Amino acid sequence: MCRTVDLRQAVLARNDDSARRLRTTLAERGTIAVNLLSSPGSGKTALLEAELTLARRRGVAVAALTADLATENDARRLARSGAPVKQVLTDGLCHLEARMLAGHLDGWLPAECRLLFVENVGNLVCPASYDLGETLRVVLASVTEGEDKPLKYPTAFGPANLVLVTKADLAAAAEFDEAAFLANVQRVNPGVTVLHTSARTGAGVGALLDRALAVLDGAEPHRPVMSAPAPHDHGHEHEHEHGHHHGHSVVGEDA
């Protein structure tokens, strides 16, 4: 048992080191990453497609990387936004890791990209332990999943910088108890903002983009009591528009 725990700690420590290097490299080129976590079927892809489409309409330089165990279905859906999109197939791995992400970004992430959205594997267990070098960690939960989700998955909701409720248009049909859900979120992550969205009706679409842009411009994200796997140094000391930043490789030294 001790050996298993030690091995897990070593793996996570190595990932945290890779994440710190990736976060620094992204900051040097004026880019921040947004890590999206949710259960399968939460509506994460539909909402992200709407956010990417809006970003393109506003002239915001965005890109998206989406991870799944199999198929490229999500990448095809996200590509309809017109944003650069890359699919990562994890071959059975239930989460992304920082080194894996850095390797896929190297040579692909457009130089002008300022917001990188990472759609993690649909899972609220494994991905919660792995820092990806993100500046914003966003957890999504649909109204159809139940009000106790934050209590069942505190390691996912606890370190989140932002929580999104999806499929809000179905709240009445699902008998979603909003007050109970909000109370449960606050129990594991006091002070975190919870936003309601519906990709189908368009309600709340743009809220995620606005939050990400605010942080890109220097706004401080919510700091959860339960720390994320590694400190979130969003590195706004630099100027976002410095052209010489664009020449940096995206990967850290271990990728």
Backbone as CSV, one residue per row, in Angstrom:
resi,resn,N_x,N_y,N_z,CA_x,CA_y,CA_z,C_x,C_y,C_z
1,MET,0.823,-1.192,0.000,0.000,0.000,0.000,0.865,1.253,0.000
2,CYS,1.910,1.256,0.866,2.783,2.422,0.932,3.469,2.675,-0.396
3,ARG,3.879,1.581,-1.058,4.559,1.741,-2.338,3.623,2.352,-3.370
4,THR,2.346,1.947,-3.348,1.358,2.498,-4.277,1.162,3.983,-4.033
5,VAL,1.061,4.375,-2.748,0.894,5.781,-2.409,2.120,6.579,-2.829
6,ASP,3.306,6.048,-2.554,4.538,6.735,-2.922,4.636,6.925,-4.425
7,LEU,4.250,5.895,-5.175,4.298,5.977,-6.633,3.337,7.041,-7.142
8,ARG,2.130,7.078,-6.574,1.148,8.087,-6.986,1.670,9.486,-6.682
9,GLN,2.253,9.671,-5.514,2.788,10.982,-5.156,3.904,11.408,-6.094
10,ALA,4.720,10.451,-6.501,5.811,10.758,-7.426,5.279,11.170,-8.787
11,VAL,4.235,10.473,-9.244,3.625,10.800,-10.540,3.019,12.195,-10.499
12,LEU,2.304,12.500,-9.422,1.673,13.815,-9.307,2.718,14.921,-9.158
13,ALA,3.807,14.644,-8.439,4.859,15.640,-8.283,5.510,15.949,-9.625
14,ARG,5.728,14.919,-10.411,6.318,15.136,-11.736,5.349,15.926,-12.617
15,ASN,4.060,15.610,-12.515,3.072,16.348,-13.307,3.033,17.819,-12.892
16,ASP,3.078,18.082,-11.584,3.046,19.466,-11.103,4.239,20.254,-11.629
17,ASP,5.392,19.605,-11.693,6.585,20.269,-12.219,6.397,20.610,-13.696
18,SER,5.855,19.661,-14.463,5.580,19.907,-15.884,4.556,21.023,-16.049
19,ALA,3.542,21.031,-15.181,2.493,22.048,-15.264,3.050,23.435,-14.992
20,ARG,3.941,23.558,-14.012,4.535,24.860,-13.725,5.320,25.385,-14.928
21,ARG,6.064,24.504,-15.570,6.844,24.936,-16.731,5.931,25.334,-17.883
22,LEU,4.870,24.558,-18.093,3.948,24.877,-19.179,3.231,26.191,-18.904
23,ARG,2.810,26.411,-17.660,2.128,27.657,-17.318,3.033,28.859,-17.567
24,THR,4.302,28.721,-17.192,5.256,29.801,-17.404,5.458,30.073,-18.886
25,THR,5.596,29.020,-19.670,5.809,29.173,-21.103,4.614,29.824,-21.778
26,LEU,3.409,29.399,-21.390,2.206,30.012,-21.950,2.131,31.484,-21.573
27,ALA,2.454,31.803,-20.321,2.408,33.203,-19.879,3.388,34.056,-20.666
28,GLU,4.551,33.509,-20.981,5.554,34.270,-21.722,5.081,34.646,-23.118
29,ARG,4.190,33.835,-23.666,3.680,34.155,-25.001,2.325,34.848,-24.939
30,GLY,1.871,35.172,-23.719,0.629,35.909,-23.573,-0.616,35.070,-23.713
31,THR,-0.533,33.810,-23.305,-1.655,32.880,-23.421,-2.018,32.333,-22.054
32,ILE,-3.301,32.143,-21.791,-3.720,31.411,-20.606,-4.554,30.214,-21.029
33,ALA,-4.480,29.161,-20.220,-5.244,27.944,-20.478,-6.416,27.856,-19.521
34,VAL,-7.540,27.372,-20.042,-8.757,27.165,-19.257,-9.069,25.681,-19.283
35,ASN,-8.998,25.036,-18.141,-9.202,23.595,-18.029,-10.650,23.326,-17.662
36,LEU,-11.388,22.641,-18.544,-12.812,22.363,-18.349,-12.999,20.916,-17.907
37,LEU,-13.597,20.720,-16.732,-13.836,19.396,-16.183,-15.329,19.182,-15.986
38,SER,-15.781,17.971,-16.300,-17.183,17.633,-16.061,-17.378,16.144,-16.230
39,SER,-18.560,15.672,-15.848,-18.965,14.302,-16.134,-19.309,14.170,-17.612
40,PRO,-19.334,12.943,-18.151,-19.815,12.764,-19.522,-21.268,13.216,-19.642
41,GLY,-21.605,13.850,-20.755,-22.980,14.235,-20.997,-23.430,15.500,-20.299
42,SER,-22.482,16.289,-19.794,-22.836,17.510,-19.076,-23.227,18.655,-20.015
43,GLY,-22.931,18.497,-21.298,-23.160,19.587,-22.237,-21.936,20.466,-22.413
44,LYS,-20.801,19.975,-21.978,-19.549,20.740,-22.029,-19.161,21.095,-23.453
45,THR,-19.258,20.144,-24.377,-18.861,20.392,-25.760,-19.786,21.408,-26.421
46,ALA,-21.087,21.284,-26.187,-22.045,22.216,-26.784,-21.792,23.640,-26.291
47,LEU,-21.534,23.785,-25.004,-21.275,25.123,-24.466,-19.960,25.673,-25.004
48,LEU,-18.937,24.822,-25.061,-17.648,25.289,-25.563,-17.751,25.704,-27.025
49,GLU,-18.498,24.968,-27.823,-18.683,25.368,-29.216,-19.312,26.760,-29.298
50,ALA,-20.303,27.015,-28.456,-20.960,28.330,-28.459,-19.997,29.425,-28.017
51,GLU,-19.163,29.139,-27.025,-18.196,30.127,-26.539,-17.132,30.410,-27.596
52,LEU,-16.662,29.378,-28.269,-15.660,29.567,-29.323,-16.237,30.370,-30.485
53,THR,-17.478,30.076,-30.847,-18.132,30.808,-31.936,-18.249,32.292,-31.591
54,LEU,-18.639,32.570,-30.351,-18.755,33.955,-29.912,-17.387,34.636,-29.897
55,ALA,-16.369,33.923,-29.440,-15.019,34.487,-29.410,-14.551,34.859,-30.807
56,ARG,-14.804,33.996,-31.749,-14.415,34.273,-33.144,-15.167,35.488,-33.675
57,ARG,-16.445,35.600,-33.320,-17.248,36.731,-33.765,-16.706,38.044,-33.194
58,ARG,-16.160,37.975,-31.992,-15.608,39.166,-31.341,-14.166,39.450,-31.762
59,GLY,-13.578,38.539,-32.516,-12.200,38.738,-32.939,-11.176,38.335,-31.896
60,VAL,-11.573,37.486,-30.933,-10.657,37.007,-29.905,-9.915,35.780,-30.434
61,ALA,-8.601,35.780,-30.279,-7.786,34.658,-30.761,-7.865,33.504,-29.773
62,VAL,-8.619,32.473,-30.137,-8.827,31.322,-29.259,-8.461,30.038,-29.992
63,ALA,-8.262,28.983,-29.199,-8.042,27.646,-29.734,-8.578,26.663,-28.710
64,ALA,-8.831,25.446,-29.139,-9.359,24.437,-28.229,-8.699,23.096,-28.484
65,LEU,-8.408,22.417,-27.403,-7.913,21.044,-27.469,-8.883,20.192,-26.672
66,THR,-9.352,19.112,-27.275,-10.333,18.271,-26.610,-9.816,16.848,-26.501
67,ALA,-10.048,16.227,-25.363,-9.510,14.891,-25.092,-10.631,13.892,-24.869
68,ASP,-10.482,12.731,-25.485,-11.416,11.624,-25.318,-10.657,10.313,-25.394
69,LEU,-11.277,9.268,-24.878,-10.661,7.946,-24.990,-10.691,7.448,-26.432
70,ALA,-11.744,7.826,-27.166,-11.882,7.367,-28.550,-12.794,8.328,-29.304
71,THR,-12.715,8.280,-30.616,-13.466,9.077,-31.598,-12.978,10.528,-31.635
72,GLU,-13.243,11.171,-32.756,-12.927,12.591,-32.914,-14.202,13.416,-33.042
73,ASN,-15.286,12.900,-32.475,-16.590,13.551,-32.591,-16.589,14.960,-32.021
74,ASP,-15.987,15.127,-30.849,-16.011,16.448,-30.203,-15.194,17.463,-30.989
75,ALA,-14.062,17.043,-31.531,-13.242,17.970,-32.322,-14.005,18.444,-33.554
76,ARG,-14.731,17.546,-34.185,-15.509,17.940,-35.368,-16.587,18.950,-34.992
77,ARG,-17.214,18.754,-33.846,-18.242,19.695,-33.399,-17.632,21.058,-33.084
78,LEU,-16.527,21.064,-32.370,-15.899,22.328,-31.987,-15.344,23.069,-33.191
79,ALA,-14.891,22.337,-34.196,-14.322,22.964,-35.393,-15.360,23.773,-36.164
80,ARG,-16.637,23.501,-35.939,-17.681,24.280,-36.614,-17.642,25.742,-36.204
81,SER,-16.989,26.040,-35.078,-16.872,27.422,-34.607,-15.904,28.232,-35.466
82,GLY,-15.032,27.553,-36.206,-14.011,28.235,-36.987,-12.711,28.430,-36.232
83,ALA,-12.682,28.054,-34.963,-11.464,28.166,-34.160,-10.551,26.982,-34.428
84,PRO,-9.230,27.148,-34.270,-8.323,26.008,-34.372,-8.641,24.985,-33.285
85,VAL,-8.772,23.731,-33.663,-9.159,22.674,-32.730,-8.270,21.456,-32.955
86,LYS,-7.896,20.810,-31.877,-7.120,19.577,-31.967,-7.733,18.523,-31.062
87,GLN,-7.854,17.305,-31.586,-8.362,16.176,-30.804,-7.191,15.378,-30.256
88,VAL,-7.266,15.024,-28.992,-6.288,14.138,-28.375,-7.004,12.857,-27.965
89,LEU,-6.527,11.735,-28.458,-7.066,10.436,-28.068,-6.144,9.849,-27.015
90,THR,-6.676,9.571,-25.833,-5.845,9.152,-24.703,-5.611,7.647,-24.651
91,ASP,-6.220,6.899,-25.587,-6.008,5.437,-25.630,-6.287,4.778,-24.287
92,GLY,-7.390,5.154,-23.669,-7.811,4.515,-22.428,-7.469,5.282,-21.175
93,LEU,-6.559,6.253,-21.254,-6.221,7.038,-20.073,-7.392,7.952,-19.732
94,CYS,-7.766,8.011,-18.446,-8.989,8.708,-18.040,-8.781,10.193,-17.784
95,HIS,-7.600,10.729,-18.132,-7.340,12.139,-17.878,-6.180,12.608,-18.750
96,LEU,-6.075,13.919,-18.875,-4.896,14.523,-19.488,-3.850,14.784,-18.411
97,GLU,-2.598,14.809,-18.813,-1.504,15.207,-17.933,-0.759,16.366,-18.585
98,ALA,-0.074,17.142,-17.776,0.569,18.359,-18.272,1.593,18.069,-19.362
99,ARG,2.381,17.030,-19.176,3.403,16.714,-20.179,2.750,16.309,-21.494
100,MET,1.668,15.534,-21.399,0.932,15.124,-22.594,0.370,16.346,-23.314
101,LEU,-0.221,17.261,-22.553,-0.784,18.470,-23.150,0.299,19.289,-23.840
102,ALA,1.419,19.480,-23.167,2.512,20.270,-23.738,2.989,19.666,-25.055
103,GLY,3.078,18.356,-25.106,3.515,17.706,-26.337,2.567,17.932,-27.495
104,HIS,1.278,17.944,-27.206,0.294,18.165,-28.270,0.217,19.624,-28.699
105,LEU,0.556,20.539,-27.798,0.533,21.957,-28.153,1.751,22.360,-28.978
106,ASP,2.864,21.700,-28.751,4.109,22.085,-29.416,3.975,21.954,-30.934
107,GLY,4.195,23.048,-31.631,4.106,23.049,-33.082,2.697,23.180,-33.618
108,TRP,1.711,23.173,-32.726,0.318,23.301,-33.190,-0.342,24.593,-32.729
109,LEU,-0.162,24.972,-31.465,-0.878,26.127,-30.930,-0.525,27.379,-31.721
110,PRO,-1.524,28.035,-32.324,-1.242,29.223,-33.135,-0.547,30.317,-32.330
111,ALA,0.392,31.003,-32.954,1.183,32.017,-32.263,0.317,33.131,-31.694
112,GLU,-0.782,33.444,-32.375,-1.616,34.566,-31.942,-2.618,34.179,-30.862
113,CYS,-2.715,32.891,-30.518,-3.721,32.432,-29.562,-3.514,33.067,-28.191
114,ARG,-4.582,33.589,-27.611,-4.525,34.175,-26.280,-5.307,33.348,-25.260
115,LEU,-6.353,32.655,-25.702,-7.129,31.794,-24.817,-7.115,30.374,-25.360
116,LEU,-6.624,29.449,-24.564,-6.628,28.040,-24.932,-7.617,27.313,-24.028
117,PHE,-8.686,26.790,-24.611,-9.654,26.008,-23.856,-9.294,24.527,-23.983
118,VAL,-9.176,23.859,-22.846,-8.844,22.436,-22.819,-10.056,21.677,-22.293
119,GLU,-10.675,20.902,-23.166,-11.815,20.082,-22.759,-11.273,18.738,-22.299
120,ASN,-11.202,18.564,-20.992,-10.623,17.358,-20.422,-11.538,16.154,-20.661
121,VAL,-11.009,14.977,-20.417,-11.794,13.747,-20.540,-12.994,13.839,-19.606
122,GLY,-14.160,13.378,-20.069,-15.375,13.426,-19.261,-15.278,12.536,-18.046
123,ASN,-14.972,13.136,-16.879,-14.666,12.364,-15.684,-14.398,13.374,-14.568
124,LEU,-14.987,13.188,-13.409,-14.747,14.109,-12.301,-13.807,13.537,-11.244
125,VAL,-13.185,12.397,-11.536,-12.297,11.763,-10.569,-10.835,11.970,-10.963
126,CYS,-10.395,11.266,-11.998,-8.978,11.326,-12.380,-8.499,12.728,-12.760
127,PRO,-9.199,13.458,-13.623,-8.681,14.775,-14.047,-8.519,15.765,-12.908
128,ALA,-9.249,15.574,-11.810,-9.200,16.530,-10.706,-7.824,16.595,-10.060
129,SER,-7.042,15.541,-10.165,-5.741,15.483,-9.498,-4.611,16.069,-10.320
130,TYR,-4.874,16.393,-11.586,-3.787,16.768,-12.482,-3.887,18.223,-12.930
131,ASP,-2.932,19.018,-12.476,-2.779,20.387,-12.952,-2.275,20.329,-14.387
132,LEU,-2.881,21.104,-15.269,-2.471,21.114,-16.679,-1.731,22.393,-17.056
133,GLY,-1.345,23.169,-16.062,-0.734,24.450,-16.374,-1.780,25.506,-16.666
134,GLU,-3.017,25.254,-16.219,-4.102,26.189,-16.484,-4.045,27.382,-15.550
135,THR,-4.670,28.448,-15.977,-4.877,29.613,-15.132,-6.277,29.588,-14.533
136,LEU,-7.225,29.021,-15.284,-8.594,28.873,-14.795,-8.991,27.405,-14.835
137,ARG,-9.475,26.921,-13.718,-10.042,25.576,-13.662,-11.543,25.735,-13.501
138,VAL,-12.293,25.229,-14.467,-13.748,25.400,-14.491,-14.406,24.033,-14.417
139,VAL,-15.314,23.863,-13.467,-16.063,22.618,-13.341,-17.498,22.865,-13.770
140,LEU,-18.013,21.983,-14.624,-19.372,22.109,-15.132,-20.228,20.971,-14.598
141,ALA,-21.495,21.279,-14.295,-22.454,20.268,-13.869,-23.809,20.617,-14.466
142,SER,-24.456,19.647,-15.065,-25.769,19.906,-15.657,-26.856,19.755,-14.600
143,VAL,-27.991,20.378,-14.854,-29.102,20.311,-13.901,-29.662,18.899,-13.788
144,THR,-29.340,18.035,-14.735,-29.852,16.666,-14.717,-29.008,15.732,-13.854
145,GLU,-27.905,16.239,-13.323,-26.977,15.363,-12.593,-27.224,15.302,-11.088
146,GLY,-28.085,16.149,-10.563,-28.364,16.119,-9.129,-27.645,17.203,-8.364
147,GLU,-28.250,17.610,-7.262,-27.730,18.724,-6.474,-26.547,18.341,-5.595
148,ASP,-26.333,17.036,-5.382,-25.276,16.616,-4.461,-23.941,16.360,-5.139
149,LYS,-23.834,16.678,-6.436,-22.595,16.421,-7.167,-21.365,17.054,-6.491
150,PRO,-21.447,18.306,-6.017,-20.271,18.895,-5.366,-19.829,18.127,-4.121
151,LEU,-20.774,17.547,-3.387,-20.429,16.791,-2.193,-19.843,15.436,-2.543
152,LYS,-20.296,14.857,-3.651,-19.766,13.562,-4.081,-18.368,13.688,-4.679
153,TYR,-18.092,14.845,-5.276,-16.806,15.044,-5.952,-16.128,16.317,-5.447
154,PRO,-15.786,16.367,-4.174,-15.170,17.588,-3.626,-13.797,17.885,-4.211
155,THR,-13.074,16.844,-4.639,-11.749,17.103,-5.213,-11.841,17.748,-6.588
156,ALA,-13.015,17.691,-7.214,-13.227,18.377,-8.488,-13.762,19.791,-8.248
157,PHE,-14.810,19.900,-7.427,-15.441,21.204,-7.196,-14.637,22.076,-6.231
158,GLY,-13.941,21.465,-5.294,-13.219,22.219,-4.283,-12.149,23.156,-4.819
159,PRO,-11.321,22.730,-5.791,-10.260,23.610,-6.304,-10.673,24.473,-7.492
160,ALA,-11.951,24.476,-7.843,-12.381,25.193,-9.044,-12.311,26.706,-8.856
161,ASN,-11.924,27.397,-9.912,-11.960,28.865,-9.926,-13.323,29.387,-10.350
162,LEU,-14.112,28.522,-10.973,-15.431,28.900,-11.480,-16.256,27.640,-11.653
163,VAL,-17.548,27.722,-11.354,-18.464,26.594,-11.543,-19.569,27.028,-12.502
164,LEU,-19.843,26.194,-13.492,-20.904,26.469,-14.454,-21.996,25.417,-14.332
165,VAL,-23.242,25.870,-14.234,-24.396,24.980,-14.319,-24.848,24.976,-15.774
166,THR,-24.923,23.810,-16.374,-25.303,23.693,-17.780,-26.718,23.117,-17.915
167,LYS,-27.255,23.259,-19.142,-28.606,22.788,-19.457,-29.648,23.414,-18.531
168,ALA,-29.431,24.706,-18.221,-30.332,25.393,-17.290,-31.775,25.419,-17.772
169,ASP,-31.976,25.306,-19.084,-33.336,25.300,-19.630,-34.121,24.062,-19.212
170,LEU,-33.421,23.035,-18.712,-34.085,21.804,-18.280,-34.299,21.749,-16.770
171,ALA,-34.005,22.837,-16.080,-34.036,22.819,-14.624,-35.406,22.437,-14.063
172,ALA,-36.446,23.015,-14.635,-37.788,22.721,-14.124,-38.167,21.262,-14.377
173,ALA,-37.892,20.782,-15.586,-38.226,19.400,-15.926,-37.451,18.405,-15.069
174,ALA,-36.199,18.760,-14.735,-35.364,17.876,-13.925,-35.596,18.064,-12.433
175,GLU,-36.494,19.012,-12.076,-36.768,19.339,-10.677,-35.466,19.668,-9.937
176,PHE,-34.653,20.464,-10.590,-33.361,20.846,-10.050,-33.538,21.820,-8.902
177,ASP,-32.972,21.496,-7.746,-33.050,22.344,-6.558,-31.831,23.260,-6.556
178,GLU,-31.997,24.446,-7.124,-30.879,25.370,-7.276,-30.287,25.774,-5.935
179,ALA,-31.119,26.050,-4.968,-30.627,26.486,-3.661,-29.767,25.412,-3.011
180,ALA,-30.196,24.158,-3.128,-29.428,23.059,-2.544,-28.089,22.901,-3.244
181,PHE,-28.107,23.025,-4.565,-26.856,22.896,-5.315,-25.878,23.993,-4.925
182,LEU,-26.366,25.228,-4.881,-25.497,26.350,-4.526,-24.926,26.189,-3.122
183,ALA,-25.745,25.716,-2.200,-25.275,25.504,-0.835,-24.191,24.436,-0.790
184,ASN,-24.365,23.390,-1.582,-23.372,22.313,-1.606,-22.061,22.782,-2.229
185,VAL,-22.163,23.611,-3.271,-20.950,24.168,-3.869,-20.188,24.992,-2.835
186,GLN,-20.914,25.828,-2.099,-20.267,26.698,-1.119,-19.660,25.915,0.047
187,ARG,-20.201,24.760,0.322,-19.633,23.919,1.394,-18.229,23.450,1.037
188,VAL,-17.997,23.132,-0.226,-16.680,22.608,-0.614,-15.777,23.689,-1.201
189,ASN,-16.378,24.825,-1.605,-15.584,25.884,-2.237,-16.201,27.242,-1.909
190,PRO,-16.023,27.714,-0.686,-16.647,28.977,-0.270,-16.218,30.154,-1.153
191,GLY,-17.212,30.907,-1.595,-16.943,32.117,-2.347,-16.815,31.948,-3.844
192,VAL,-16.817,30.722,-4.338,-16.678,30.531,-5.783,-17.938,31.010,-6.498
193,THR,-17.767,31.594,-7.677,-18.900,32.050,-8.481,-19.527,30.878,-9.224
194,VAL,-20.845,30.841,-9.234,-21.595,29.823,-9.976,-22.442,30.536,-11.024
195,LEU,-22.262,30.165,-12.282,-22.998,30.779,-13.382,-23.896,29.742,-14.050
196,HIS,-25.073,30.183,-14.506,-26.034,29.298,-15.149,-26.006,29.515,-16.663
197,THR,-25.982,28.428,-17.402,-25.871,28.500,-18.857,-26.803,27.509,-19.544
198,SER,-27.099,27.804,-20.791,-27.839,26.882,-21.648,-27.350,27.068,-23.074
199,ALA,-26.645,26.079,-23.583,-26.171,26.173,-24.954,-27.335,26.143,-25.935
200,ARG,-28.431,25.516,-25.553,-29.574,25.395,-26.461,-30.284,26.735,-26.632
201,THR,-30.508,27.452,-25.538,-31.221,28.730,-25.623,-30.274,29.923,-25.766
202,GLY,-29.006,29.716,-25.443,-28.036,30.812,-25.493,-27.905,31.560,-24.176
203,ALA,-28.715,31.192,-23.187,-28.644,31.868,-21.890,-27.275,31.640,-21.251
204,GLY,-26.636,32.706,-20.838,-25.351,32.594,-20.163,-24.170,32.366,-21.076
205,VAL,-24.400,32.175,-22.374,-23.288,31.981,-23.300,-22.488,33.285,-23.391
206,GLY,-21.209,33.189,-23.249,-20.339,34.360,-23.234,-19.801,34.657,-21.850
207,ALA,-20.443,34.110,-20.815,-19.985,34.358,-19.446,-18.612,33.750,-19.212
208,LEU,-18.402,32.546,-19.708,-17.094,31.903,-19.562,-16.028,32.679,-20.316
209,LEU,-16.342,33.089,-21.529,-15.397,33.878,-22.326,-15.051,35.178,-21.611
210,ASP,-16.052,35.869,-21.081,-15.812,37.132,-20.388,-14.912,36.934,-19.176
211,ARG,-15.141,35.868,-18.407,-14.312,35.592,-17.233,-12.865,35.322,-17.642
212,ALA,-12.697,34.531,-18.693,-11.350,34.204,-19.141,-10.618,35.444,-19.647
213,LEU,-11.319,36.291,-20.379,-10.700,37.519,-20.891,-10.331,38.467,-19.749
214,ALA,-11.156,38.506,-18.723,-10.852,39.363,-17.583,-9.566,38.914,-16.898
215,VAL,-9.410,37.609,-16.733,-8.186,37.088,-16.122,-6.989,37.336,-17.027
216,LEU,-7.189,37.190,-18.323,-6.117,37.471,-19.278,-5.653,38.916,-19.154
217,ASP,-6.583,39.808,-18.849,-6.269,41.226,-18.710,-5.761,41.598,-17.322
218,GLY,-5.649,40.604,-16.431,-5.045,40.861,-15.133,-5.938,40.690,-13.935
219,ALA,-7.222,40.383,-14.137,-8.115,40.170,-13.002,-7.688,38.924,-12.233
220,GLU,-7.825,38.985,-10.921,-7.447,37.861,-10.082,-8.577,36.835,-10.050
221,PRO,-8.301,35.581,-10.416,-9.356,34.570,-10.326,-9.643,34.200,-8.876
222,HIS,-10.787,33.613,-8.651,-11.138,33.123,-7.317,-10.075,32.157,-6.823
223,ARG,-9.664,32.318,-5.575,-8.686,31.425,-4.960,-9.395,30.485,-4.000
224,PRO,-9.584,29.243,-4.363,-10.327,28.323,-3.503,-9.565,27.979,-2.225
225,VAL,-10.330,27.679,-1.176,-9.728,27.246,0.079,-8.997,25.930,-0.123
226,MET,-9.632,25.016,-0.855,-8.983,23.760,-1.203,-8.069,24.018,-2.384
227,SER,-6.787,23.926,-2.171,-5.834,24.278,-3.217,-5.936,23.322,-4.390
228,ALA,-5.762,23.866,-5.580,-5.617,23.045,-6.773,-4.277,22.323,-6.704
229,PRO,-4.013,21.350,-7.595,-2.791,20.558,-7.512,-1.509,21.367,-7.496
230,ALA,-1.506,22.558,-8.072,-0.307,23.385,-8.063,-0.732,24.832,-8.101
231,PRO,0.111,25.763,-7.629,-0.258,27.179,-7.638,-0.562,27.665,-9.036
232,HIS,-1.542,28.563,-9.149,-1.927,29.124,-10.441,-1.248,30.466,-10.633
233,ASP,-0.075,30.456,-11.232,0.644,31.694,-11.518,0.281,32.143,-12.911
234,HIS,-0.661,33.113,-13.003,-1.124,33.464,-14.337,-0.239,34.480,-15.015
235,GLY,0.832,34.946,-14.353,1.910,35.640,-15.032,1.507,36.843,-15.842
236,HIS,0.825,37.813,-15.216,0.402,38.978,-15.984,1.391,40.118,-15.906
237,GLU,2.637,39.830,-15.441,3.623,40.893,-15.423,4.037,41.285,-16.841
238,HIS,3.857,40.346,-17.771,4.275,40.584,-19.147,3.217,41.347,-19.913
239,GLU,3.593,41.873,-21.068,2.621,42.513,-21.958,2.109,41.460,-22.921
240,HIS,0.792,41.375,-23.075,0.216,40.330,-23.917,0.602,40.478,-25.376
241,GLU,0.912,41.674,-25.814,1.076,41.893,-27.245,2.532,41.903,-27.708
242,HIS,3.454,41.535,-26.843,4.841,41.542,-27.260,5.074,40.495,-28.335
243,GLY,5.461,40.933,-29.504,5.612,40.012,-30.617,6.691,38.984,-30.405
244,HIS,7.769,39.317,-29.645,8.843,38.355,-29.514,8.437,37.154,-28.673
245,HIS,7.330,37.244,-27.955,6.855,36.085,-27.205,6.394,34.973,-28.138
246,HIS,5.985,35.302,-29.302,5.392,34.315,-30.187,6.391,33.278,-30.651
247,GLY,7.653,33.544,-30.489,8.635,32.604,-30.986,8.940,31.477,-30.023
248,HIS,8.386,31.508,-28.790,8.685,30.497,-27.798,8.026,29.171,-28.162
249,SER,8.738,28.081,-27.841,8.118,26.760,-27.920,7.065,26.683,-26.842
250,VAL,6.027,25.896,-27.070,4.957,25.786,-26.110,5.325,24.823,-24.989
251,VAL,6.226,23.917,-25.218,6.471,22.862,-24.254,7.548,23.247,-23.259
252,GLY,7.484,22.593,-22.102,8.558,22.715,-21.126,9.694,21.788,-21.494
253,GLU,10.724,21.754,-20.660,11.926,21.007,-21.024,11.740,19.513,-20.955
254,ASP,10.651,19.056,-20.303,10.497,17.607,-20.155,9.593,17.003,-21.206
255,ALA,9.006,17.831,-22.094,8.044,17.292,-23.056,8.736,16.570,-24.192
